[in-house]
Structures are given as C-alpha cells and as structure tokens.
C-alpha cells in the first residue's frame, strides 16, 4: 500500500475537511512521502509525528484552523487543562506528543480527533466502559449524531478511495475538497 493510499484509508475525512484530525501508523518517511507532506501543508493540512520514543511512529494529520476552534471550546479546554495542556494548538500538540511518549494512548486524544468533548470526558470517567455505541469513538451521549458522523466518514473514505483509484494523485483529491468548500 502506498503512503497516499494509507492517508486515504485513515484520514480521508480530515483531507476533505469533515474532521479536524486523524491518526495513522507511519513506518518510515521517504522522499516521496515528504513531497506528499508538502502538498498537504500547502493545502491547510499539517502533520506531526507522535510517539518518538521506542515505539512505532504515529502521524497526527490535522487541519490547524479546525483544531484551534475545537481546542478553544470551553468543555475541551477544561478536559485538556486537567491533563496539563495550555496555550495554542502547537503547544497542545507538543504536550500530546509527550503524553504519547509516556503512555500507550492518552485518553484525551479524542479531543484532537474532533470527538465530542462530552464523550471524551465520559470515556475518561468510565474507563472506556458503559458506552451506548462504538463508532469511530465510544459514544456516551448523542448516539444518533454519532451514527450520522460515522456514515459521513465512511462515505467520504469510499468516495476518496474511488477518486484516488481513478487519478492516483492526492493533489486531485485536495483540489476536489477545495471545490466542494466553495
């Protein structure tokens, strides 16, 4: 599987602007992937490598403006401040990187992925148990909304995979997402 196919499989919804962030496994970065990162960054997408210490690397792909909006929400700030997050999106991502190095997967990562803060908080309180539904995340509050979001994400991934099969170029997918925004 190519790096672009990995991006589409794991982050189509972020590439298309449906979700603020996605995580994907990342083994080695080669020059082709660096070119892909440049294309992503030129189009409002940022990439940050998480898990730096003795673990398989993990890439956090995100839309900075969307993430900043989420991180500025009162409920999200309250949850993150409990874990020592403060400052702007960049400083919060640095803290997230440190938390990934210290733990397997910090519970608050759901905030960075655009999951409802209410569900992230209930996940933390309940230790991941007692949820109503499991979609992209463990749902404790609005099950119907979660199902709609999951449907939208799965449809986006399917559509992006089809488009990529036709063109084999991530730039064309990004161009498509820009046309859709207008």
GUKEGU-333295 format. One line per 4 residues: number of its first residue (from 0); their letters; for each residue x, y, z of N, C-alpha, C. Coordinates in steps of 0.001 Angstrom, whole numbers, plus 500000, padded with zeros to 6 digits. Example, Ala and Ser with C-alpha at 12.3 -4.5 7.8 and 13.67 -1.06 7.14 Angstrom:
<pts>
0> as> 513190 494310 507800 512300 495500 507800 513200 496700 507800 ~ 512850 497750 507080 513670 498940 507140 512900 500030 507870 $
</pts>
This chain:
<pts>
0> xxxx> 500838 498823 500000 500000 500000 500000 500883 501241 500000 ~ 500565 502175 499130 501343 503407 499062 500998 504309 500244 ~ 501851 505295 500482 501606 506245 501563 500312 507017 501318 ~ 500062 507409 500077 498837 508134 499764 497610 507266 500032 $
4> xxxx> 497684 505980 499702 496563 505081 499987 496348 504945 501492 ~ 497433 504901 502250 497341 504868 503708 496670 506137 504233 ~ 497036 507276 503669 496398 508543 504043 494896 508500 503778 ~ 494517 508033 502623 493102 507999 502253 492337 507027 503140 $
8> xxxx> 492903 505885 503394 492240 504877 504228 492017 505388 505654 ~ 492970 506145 506191 492925 506552 507591 492560 508009 507825 ~ 492628 508852 506784 492461 510286 507024 491683 511015 505935 ~ 490927 510309 505130 490163 510973 504058 489265 512062 504624 $
12> xxxx> 488662 511793 505770 487740 512762 506369 488453 514033 506826 ~ 489721 513933 507168 490499 515123 507521 490936 515845 506251 ~ 491372 515098 505263 491773 515686 503990 490604 516475 503380 ~ 489392 515935 503510 488215 516556 502910 487547 517585 503813 $
16> xxxx> 488077 517794 505013 487555 518834 505890 486335 518457 506703 ~ 486057 517168 506839 484928 516715 507646 485320 516639 509118 ~ 486543 516220 509377 487061 516064 510733 488327 516889 510871 ~ 488624 517315 512087 489812 518169 512279 491108 517380 512298 $
20> xxxx> 491072 516105 512692 492324 515370 512795 492137 513872 512674 ~ 493220 513210 512284 493245 511757 512143 494613 511242 512563 ~ 494628 510016 513026 495883 509338 513367 496124 508226 512366 ~ 497381 508048 511973 497711 506916 511123 499098 506398 511442 $
24> xxxx> 499249 505085 511334 500560 504494 511594 501540 504930 510519 ~ 502779 505084 510921 503785 505570 509987 505080 504821 510260 ~ 505574 504120 509276 506815 503384 509488 508016 504256 509157 ~ 508327 504399 507899 509474 505217 507512 509023 506315 506565 $
28> xxxx> 509628 507456 506695 509322 508562 505790 510380 508575 504704 ~ 509941 508442 503478 510893 508537 502370 510660 509847 501625 ~ 511439 510109 500617 511351 511398 499934 509992 511606 499269 ~ 509388 510542 498768 508066 510672 498153 507054 511149 499192 $
32> xxxx> 507120 510590 500393 506196 510987 501449 506424 512435 501853 ~ 507660 512869 501869 507953 514258 502206 507298 515177 501178 ~ 507331 514806 499903 506632 515583 498874 505131 515628 499154 ~ 504570 514511 499578 503148 514465 499919 502854 515394 501085 $
36> xxxx> 503731 515402 502102 503548 516313 503237 503529 517760 502770 ~ 504407 518096 501831 504445 519468 501313 503124 519822 500654 ~ 502572 518900 499868 501287 519129 499209 500197 519323 500261 ~ 500214 518505 501291 499218 518623 502352 499321 519982 503043 $
40> xxxx> 500544 520372 503400 500755 521639 504101 500358 522837 503241 ~ 500622 522754 501951 500234 523832 501039 498720 524003 500992 ~ 498005 522980 501436 496553 522996 501356 495878 522969 502732 ~ 496577 523519 503723 495974 523691 505038 496010 522499 505959 $
44> xxxx> 496687 521457 505558 496802 520268 506396 498196 520211 507009 ~ 498247 519888 508274 499517 519806 508976 499738 518362 509419 ~ 500996 517982 509545 501327 516634 510003 502345 516730 511125 ~ 502100 515963 512168 503001 515931 513319 503223 514479 513706 $
48> xxxx> 504476 514126 513842 504800 512773 514266 504662 512667 515783 ~ 503859 511725 516211 503703 511433 517624 504514 510172 517926 ~ 504644 509849 519171 505394 508658 519600 506811 508696 519059 ~ 507664 509379 519719 509048 509482 519278 509951 508433 519929 $
52> xxxx> 509588 507965 521109 510471 507091 521879 510131 505613 521699 ~ 511023 504858 521113 510988 503392 521088 509631 502767 520792 ~ 508843 503373 519997 507559 502800 519598 507366 503060 518115 ~ 506459 502289 517527 506180 502553 516123 505583 503953 516002 $
56> xxxx> 506096 504728 515062 505642 506113 514934 504174 506211 514553 ~ 503591 507299 514949 502194 507573 514668 502133 508996 514132 ~ 501394 509189 513058 501273 510503 512448 499924 511116 512804 ~ 499948 512354 513249 498736 513116 513503 498589 514090 512346 $
60> xxxx> 497582 513880 511522 497281 514753 510398 496096 515615 510815 ~ 496220 516934 510665 495155 517799 511165 495015 519070 510340 ~ 493845 519656 510485 493555 520964 509912 493667 521963 511052 ~ 494668 522808 510969 495020 523696 512076 493851 524577 512511 $
64> xxxx> 493185 525202 511578 492099 526116 511941 490962 525371 512640 ~ 490599 524214 512118 489543 523420 512757 489962 522994 514160 ~ 491209 522559 514290 491707 522119 515591 491710 523284 516583 ~ 492171 524438 516146 492184 525605 517038 490783 525938 517531 $
68> xxxx> 489791 525843 516646 488406 526094 517049 487951 525096 518113 ~ 488267 523832 517911 487881 522805 518880 488602 523018 520210 ~ 489896 523308 520137 490671 523495 521369 490252 524747 522137 ~ 489583 525665 521479 489145 526877 522168 487774 526708 522830 $
72> xxxx> 487090 525607 522548 485793 525360 523170 485977 525130 524670 ~ 485083 525685 525444 485185 525658 526906 485318 524232 527470 ~ 484452 523321 527039 484478 521955 527570 485791 521248 527220 ~ 486234 521415 525986 487503 520805 525563 488665 521380 526375 $
76> xxxx> 488684 522699 526579 489761 523347 527364 489798 522806 528793 ~ 488609 522618 529364 488538 522128 530738 489141 520722 530838 ~ 488778 519859 529908 489309 518493 529907 490823 518520 529721 ~ 491280 519283 528746 492713 519322 528452 493511 519961 529583 $
80> xxxx> 492962 520978 530210 493697 521624 531311 493898 520654 532473 ~ 492977 519740 532671 493121 518717 533709 494399 517890 533491 ~ 494743 517677 532232 495940 516887 531883 497168 517760 531645 ~ 497067 519057 531937 498217 519947 531849 498420 520636 530515 $
84> xxxx> 497429 520600 529653 497532 521289 528360 497231 522764 528558 ~ 497998 523595 527881 497720 525028 527883 498332 525642 526639 ~ 497858 526830 526306 498418 527545 525168 497698 527240 523865 ~ 498396 527530 522787 497824 527394 521446 497864 525942 520966 $
88> xxxx> 497389 525742 519739 497323 524388 519175 498696 523723 519133 ~ 499734 524483 518732 501071 523893 518635 501573 523397 519992 ~ 501374 524197 521034 501845 523771 522356 501020 522591 522864 ~ 499743 522554 522533 498914 521409 522922 499349 520144 522181 $
92> xxxx> 499716 520271 520923 500189 519102 520169 501526 518624 520727 ~ 502387 519546 521129 503653 519149 521771 503386 518367 523057 ~ 502432 518845 523835 502055 518147 525071 501490 516771 524726 ~ 500666 516689 523697 500116 515404 523260 501234 514440 522873 $
96> xxxx> 502249 514954 522194 503396 514122 521820 504088 513577 523064 ~ 504279 514423 524066 504893 513962 525323 504015 512924 526004 ~ 502704 513124 525964 501784 512171 526586 501810 510832 525849 ~ 501949 510868 524519 502055 509619 523758 503356 508893 524091 $
100> xxxx> 504419 509649 524340 505688 509017 524717 505606 508392 526102 ~ 504800 508980 526987 504688 508495 528360 503647 507384 528507 ~ 502642 507373 527648 501546 506408 527737 501342 505745 526388 ~ 500595 504666 526419 500277 503978 525172 499420 504870 524272 $
104> xxxx> 498274 505325 524775 497408 506237 524029 496633 507059 525041 ~ 496976 508324 525175 496297 509160 526169 494810 509333 525838 ~ 493973 509201 526843 492516 509250 526647 492033 510537 525989 ~ 492689 511638 526276 492239 512930 525766 492508 513127 524281 $
108> xxxx> 493145 512179 523631 493428 512303 522200 492142 512504 521399 ~ 491020 512015 521926 489738 512188 521237 489398 513644 520961 ~ 489822 514539 521844 489587 515977 521615 490287 516402 520329 ~ 491524 515948 520136 492326 516324 518968 491783 515705 517679 $
112> xxxx> 490999 514649 517822 490424 513983 516657 489019 514499 516335 ~ 488556 515465 517126 487260 516073 516864 486077 515333 517452 ~ 486313 514419 518383 485210 513718 519018 484545 514642 520030 ~ 483267 514457 520279 482572 515346 521215 483223 515324 522602 $
116> xxxx> 483513 516498 523148 484141 516552 524465 483353 515801 525538 ~ 482020 515809 525426 481194 515089 526390 481516 513599 526376 ~ 481704 513038 525170 482032 511618 525050 483448 511331 525537 ~ 484375 512238 525238 485752 512065 525703 485776 512080 527230 $
120> xxxx> 485071 513022 527808 485031 513110 529274 484414 511849 529896 ~ 483302 511380 529336 482656 510170 529866 483538 508938 529675 ~ 484279 508898 528590 485219 507799 528359 486278 507786 529474 ~ 486793 508962 529792 487814 509070 530836 487224 508675 532193 $
124> xxxx> 486063 509202 532513 485424 508923 533799 485094 507436 533952 ~ 484583 506834 532871 484124 505440 532920 485184 504424 532507 ~ 486384 504885 532250 487440 503955 531852 487137 503195 530578 ~ 486386 503830 529670 486065 503201 528391 484926 502197 528460 $
128> xxxx> 484249 502104 529586 483145 501138 529754 481810 501869 529806 ~ 480730 501120 529576 479386 501654 529730 478921 502571 528620 ~ 479531 502526 527478 479141 503384 526363 477881 502848 525679 ~ 477183 503724 524946 475956 503371 524235 476244 502713 522893 $
132> xxxx> 477304 503197 522251 477601 502771 520885 479090 502981 520630 ~ 479659 502140 519798 481057 502312 519411 481103 502558 517911 ~ 481513 503752 517537 481622 504124 516127 483095 504383 515862 ~ 483466 505602 515558 484874 505987 515479 485416 506163 516888 $
136> xxxx> 484510 506411 517818 484842 506608 519224 483746 505934 520045 ~ 483949 505851 521338 482929 505290 522223 481950 506407 522573 ~ 480701 506169 522219 479659 507184 522314 478894 507015 523629 ~ 478842 508086 524378 478101 508098 525639 476900 509028 525577 $
140> xxxx> 476885 509966 524658 475841 510989 524654 474910 510825 523454 ~ 475152 511488 522362 474237 511541 521221 474536 510430 520215 ~ 473872 509300 520422 474109 508124 519587 473707 508347 518129 ~ 472600 509029 517904 472142 509275 516534 473117 510169 515768 $
144> xxxx> 473606 511203 516421 474591 512080 515777 475860 511295 515443 ~ 476298 510447 516364 477496 509634 516131 477307 508725 514916 ~ 476137 508155 514784 475858 507279 513639 475901 508076 512328 ~ 475373 509303 512357 475410 510158 511157 476850 510525 510791 $
148> xxxx> 477648 510860 511812 479060 511205 511570 479788 509995 510997 ~ 479574 508822 511568 480215 507605 511066 479831 507350 509610 ~ 478553 507489 509295 478103 507316 507914 478810 508278 506968 ~ 478908 509537 507397 479562 510563 506580 481041 510242 506372 $
152> xxxx> 481713 509797 507418 483132 509454 507326 483339 508255 506410 ~ 482524 507213 506585 482670 506018 505751 482387 506337 504284 ~ 481387 507160 504034 481081 507572 502660 482233 508391 502084 ~ 482812 509263 502879 483945 510078 502441 485133 509185 502076 $
156> xxxx> 485430 508224 502922 486548 507311 502647 486306 506531 501367 ~ 485082 506060 501191 484728 505296 499983 484878 506172 498736 ~ 484327 507396 498805 484400 508331 497670 485851 508693 497345 ~ 486630 508960 498393 488045 509313 498174 488837 508144 497593 $
160> xxxx> 488550 506952 498075 489233 505771 497526 488923 505610 496047 ~ 487666 505797 495674 487272 505693 494263 487956 506765 493422 ~ 487935 508002 493932 488598 509087 493200 490092 508819 493059 ~ 490705 508326 494119 492139 508056 494067 492439 506929 493075 $
164> xxxx> 491594 505922 493028 491787 504824 492069 491787 505348 490639 ~ 490970 506352 490382 490896 506937 489042 492118 507785 488708 ~ 492572 508589 489665 493602 509581 489336 494988 509276 489911 ~ 495066 508488 490988 496338 508146 491654 497142 509391 492032 $
168> xxxx> 496441 510436 492474 497124 511686 492806 496400 512389 493951 ~ 497059 512529 495068 496472 513167 496248 496125 514626 495980 ~ 496879 515274 495079 496592 516676 494748 495180 516846 494191 ~ 494767 515911 493361 493436 515996 492761 492347 515839 493827 $
172> xxxx> 492597 514999 494811 491638 514874 495913 491525 516182 496683 ~ 492654 516795 496937 492662 518065 497667 491975 519142 496840 ~ 492240 519177 495538 491552 520131 494661 490040 519915 494718 ~ 489639 518654 494740 488219 518327 494828 487628 518871 496135 $
176> xxxx> 488349 518712 497234 487844 519192 498521 487733 520721 498511 ~ 488658 521399 497851 488599 522869 497768 487402 523321 496938 ~ 487146 522622 495852 485977 522968 495016 484697 522752 495812 ~ 484664 521696 496636 483495 521382 497441 483239 522485 498477 $
180> xx> 484281 523105 499002 484140 524143 500017 483537 525422 499463 ~ 483702 525662 498190 483211 526918 497581 481728 526945 497423 $
</pts>
